[in-house]
Each structure stands twice: as structure tokens, then as C-alpha cells.
Amino acid sequence: MPSSNDSTAFSTERLLTLSVPHLTLLLSSLLAVCIGTTYLTCVGEHECQVFLPMISDTWVYPPGTYLSRLTLSMVAAGLGVVYSAFYYARVGAGSPARLQAALLSVTHFSCVTMGVVGAVCEDSKVPSCDVGPFAGIHNIAAILTFGIGTIYAVQAVCSLPRKAPRVGLSLLAVASLVSKARWLPGNLALTIDRNPAVPLLEWSDAAALILFFPMYAAACCPDFSFGYLRSHGPLPFCQGPLPSLSGPAASTPSPLASWSEKGLVRIVQRMVAVTVSTTFLLSWADGTIHPRSAAPRSLRRTRAPYRVPTSPVAPP
């Protein structure tokens, strides 16, 4: 919602707020630290070459595989909030609502594919990366995530007002677009031995997008914030046109979207239930577990037999 110092415009108590530009910077920094950390650990354990592995290669072995799963899931969830703020900012600036709604749906889908990239590593020879009939889903999800991010960046630069600083954003969008040369038919195998430039282009693409979105958030929606509020009554959500982003009306905070705490708890509970049931059924289907089988030995409680200590017998 647009931020303001006037907290009496509607009956809420702000418990925790963070501006959308700061949230975007936090998410980009978190992703950059994750990539740097997994690279250093992978090289330090001699699982990757120094110059230059694919980013996904640093997420195959622990601790990189655990860190990538945790980090990318959090970043993907945060980007869903950021993309929603971009939607409201663009519509409020006069962009067609239907076009922005379609873009919002596509970008939210890319958040899901980002979570898949972090959850499923690419080396099928490693047991923790074996996904059975879904082999190749990591590469497909990575292409969708990078591709949608670049398309959104190019479209975002084209939709910026003339007065907005667009030189740096344009350069980053072009850099990300040029980096897609690694997807040309001769490079689709994504093998380093065939073309050493492929990992370099991937790292350039990731760096361009990581830098682009914080800069775009600062230019697009500096007056928007994300927060945890306590409502003392029904929030006066805007009806009809979105509030003005300039002029006197911009000083009045307007809640644009919200979820109740109970609603979020229900969502989390259902996600946990679906995750547990789905993984149980998939494990049962591929023979990993069976409801009537005994627990794996690693989960059983074992007790070593107790032996009575005996004193050594002296020789005669």
C-alpha cells in the first residue's frame, strides 16, 4: 500500500512495515549471498571447478542443496508480494489493468518455477536429485524462471515514464536478454565442455536480474510498502480506480490488498497437509515405503546388549 506518515487515515495499528524497494533489495541480496555461498562451498569441497561452474551445479551437493532449497523458496514467496506491488503501481499509473493482470499471473507462475529450481537439483546421478519420471524438470523450470524474468524486465523498461531513470535499467535488461544466447540450439545441452561461455552467460544473466529488480522497484513504486497490521475495524479498501500516485491524494495511505492472520494460517496448514500427503503417495508409488512395512533401520530404536564386565583372570 502507499506509505504515509499519517497513521490516522484508517483504523489500523502498524506492527511491522517494510517498503517494497527495501523488500526487493533484501530478496535480491539474499539470493546473491546464497549463490556466492554455495559456489564457495562447492569449490572448497572440490565438487565444482573454480572457473566457472553452472549455478545449478553448486546446488547439487550439501550444504548447497539445502541452502538453495531454503533460500529460493523464501525469495520466490517474497517476489510474489513484490510483483503484486508492481501490478498496483502500474495500474495506478494508467497501464491497462487486463494487461497487468495477465503479467501478474505469469510472474506468479515464475515464482512457482523458481521454487522448483531450488527444490530439484539437476544431476540425476545423485540420489537426492533423482525425480524419476520428472527428469529434466529443473532445466525446464530454470528456463521459465529466467525467461519470464527477462521478458518482464524488457516490458517494464518500455513502460517506464520518460522522466524515470531508465539508462541503467535498460542496460541490465539488454544484458539479461543477450545472456539468453546460451539457449541457442547449439547450447541447449547446457554442457560446459561443449561451450565454456554457457556458464559465464548464466552468471551474467543472474547478476543482471538480481540488480534490475531493486532498481526497478525504487523507480516504480517508492511509495508502496508491505506490512503486518492490526485492524480495529474493516479496512477501507479502494473501490473503482486505484488511488493517485501523485498530488495531494498520494499522501493518504490506501490498503490495496490484505490477508487475515487466520487465513494465512489456514493456507500454511493446507500446504503442509498437501505436501505430506503428496510425498507419501509418491514414495509409496515408487516403492520407497509401504504403509504395512516396518520402519527403516535408521528410524528404529536399537539398544545394544548389555554385558556384565568381568575382571581379567590372572594366569596361574
N, C-alpha and C positions, 0 to 999 in steps of 0.2 A: 504494500500500500504506500502511497506517497507519504513521506515523513514530514513532520512539522513539530515545532516547539509548543504548539497549542494542544495540550492534552485534554481540554475540556470540550472539544468539539463533539465527542460522543462518550458514552459512559463505559469506559474501559480503563483498566489499570495495566500499564506496560510492565511486564515482569522481565522480559529479555527481548531486545531487538538488535538486528544487525542489518546494515544497509546491503542492498543487492550487489553493488560494486565490491564491497568488502567480502561478502559471502563468495562471490565469484573468484576473487583473488585468493581466498582461503582454499577453495576447492582446487584451483589450478596449482597452488603451492603444494598442497597435499599430494597431488598426482605427480608433480615433478620430483618431490622428495622420495616418493615410492619408487619411481623409475631409477633415480640415482642410487638409492639404497640397494635395490635388487641387482643392479648392474655391478656394484662394488662387491657384493657378497658372492655373486656368480663368478666373477673374475677371481676373487680371492680364494674360492674353493676349487678353481681350475675346471669349472663346468662350462665356461664360455671363453671365447677368445677376447683379447683386450680390444682389438680394433677390427671389426666392430660387430658385435652380435645383434641379431634382431631383438627388439624389445621383448617380444614374447618368449625368446629363448632364456631370458633371465627370470622367467616366471615358471619354469618347469620344475626345478628342484627347490626343496625347502632351504632356507626360510622364505625365498622369493615367492613360491607358490602360495604360501599362507598370507604374506603381506599383500600380494596383488589381489587376492580374493576379498580381503577385508577392505582395502583402500578403494578399489574400483566400485564396489557395491555402495560405499558411502558417497563417493564422488558422483556416481550415477543418480542416486537419490537427491543429492543436492542440486545437480544440474536440472532435474525435473522442476524444482522450485524456480531456478534461475530462468529457464525457458518460459515458464508461466509469467514471470515478471516482464520478460521481453515482449510477450504477447500483449499484455495490457499497455505497455509503453507505446508500442507501435500502433495499436488501435486508437489509443488516446491521441496520437499524433496525426491521425487521419488515414492510416492504412486500412484497406478493406478488411473487414472482420472475418469474412469467409476465407480469404487467403491466409490470414494469420492463424485462423483456427486449424486449417489444413497443415500449415507449417508446425504448429504446436503438436499436433498428433504425430507427425513424422519425427520430430525431435524427441518426444517422449518415447517413441519406439526405439530411437537410437540410444536412449538411456538404458533400456532393457538389454539391447545388444552389447552395450558396454559392460553390464553386469555379467553377461555370458562370457565375454572376453576374459574377465578376471577369474571367473569360476572354472572355466575349462581351459587347461593348458594344451599346447599344440602337439607335443611329442607323444604319439600314440604308443611308442615303445615303453614308456614309463607307466607303471601300473596306475598311478594316481591320475594320469591323463587319459586312460582308456575309457572311451564313452561308447564303445560298442558300435551299434548301427549309426550313431551320430558322428562318426569320424569326419573331420573337416569342418565341424560347426564353429570351431574357434576362428579359422580363417574367414569364414563367411560373416561371422559377427564382427570381426575386425574391419573387414571391407565396408560393411554397412555403417559402422560407427564412424570411421574416418571419412567415408564418402558423404554421409549426411552432414557431418560437421563442416566439411569444406563447402558443400552446397549452401548451407545456412550462412556461412561466413561471407560468401560471394554475394548472396542475396541481401544480407544485412548491410554490406558496404554500399550497394546500389540504392538502398532505401534511405540512407542517411541524408539529413538536410544538407544543403550546400555549405552552411556555416559550420557544420560539425567538422572536427579534425579527422580527416579520412586518409591522409597520406600513409601514416603508419599502419592503419588497419588495412588499407589497400595492398600494401607490400606484404603483409602477413597472409592475407587471403590468396594473393597470387603465389606466394611461396608454397602454401599448402596445396594449391591447385597444380603447380609444377611438380611437386613431390609425388603426385599420383602417376607419374611416368613409370614408377615401379610396377604398376598394374598393366602395362602394355603386354600384348600376347606373349612376347618372349620372356617376360619376367614374372608371369603369373605363378610359376612354381615357387617363387619366393625362396630360392636357394642361393646361399651366399657364394658357393663355389662357382655357380654359373655367372653371376654378376655381382661383384663386390659392392657396386653402387646401390644395390637394393636396400641394405640396412641403413646406409647413410641417408637415403631419401626418406625412409621411415622415421628416423630420428628427427630429420628436418621437419617432416610433416607434423609430428607430435609437438615439437617445440613451437612451431608456428601457431597451432591451435591453442596450446597452453597459454601463449602470450596474447592471442587475439581476444579471447572472451573476457578477461578482466578489463582490457582497454575498451572493448565494445560496451561492456556494462557501465563503465564510467561515462561514456558518451551517450548511451541510450537512455538509461534510467537512473540518474544520480539521486533522484528524489524518492526512490522506491526502497522499501525495507521489508524485511521478513522478521516476524517476532512471535513471541509467546505472550498472549494477552489474557487477562481475566476480565470477562464481560459482566457488567452489572445490569444487563438488560439486553434486548435484541439489538444487534449491531445494525446501524442504518446503511445497509449495502446500497451502492448506487444503482439506480434504475434507469434504463434507457442509455443515453450516451455516457461514455466514461468521463470522469472529471477532467477539467482542463489541466494541462501540464505547464501552463504559463499564465501570468497575470495574477489578479487577486485571488482567484479560485484555487490556485495552486497551494496557497498557504493553509488550506483546510484539509486535514487528513481524511481520507476516504478508504474504508476497508473494501478491498476488491474480491477477496476470496478467503475462506477460512475453513478449518476442520475443528470440530469439537474434540476435546481430550478423550471422551468416551468413544467417539467414532474412530479415532486413531488407534485406541487400544483394541477395538474390535477388528480393525484391519490387520494389526500385528498378530492377533490371535489366529485369525483365519490364514494368514501367510504361514505361520508356524505349523498349523494343522495340515495345510495342503503340502508343505514341504516334507513333513514327516511321513504322511501317507503315500506321497508320490515316490519318495526314495525307498520306502518299504516295499511297495509294489514292484518297482523296477528291480530291486535286489532279489525279490522273490522270483521274478520272471527270468532273470539270468542265472539263477541257481546259487547266488551268493549266500542266501539264507533260506530257511524254511520254518514256518511257524511251529512245526512239531519237532524240529531238530533241537539237539542240545546246544547250549551256549558255546561259542568258540572258546578254545582253551585259554586264550588271552583274557577272557572275561570271567572265567571260573575262579572261584576261591579255592586255592590249594593250600594245604597245610603239610609242611614237611614232617615226616615221622620223628617222634621224639625218642632219642636214645639215651639210656642211662649211662652217664660217664663212669668208666671203670678205671681204677688205678692200675698202672703197669705192674706186672708181676716180676719180681726180682729173679734173676737167674740163680739156680741152685749153686 
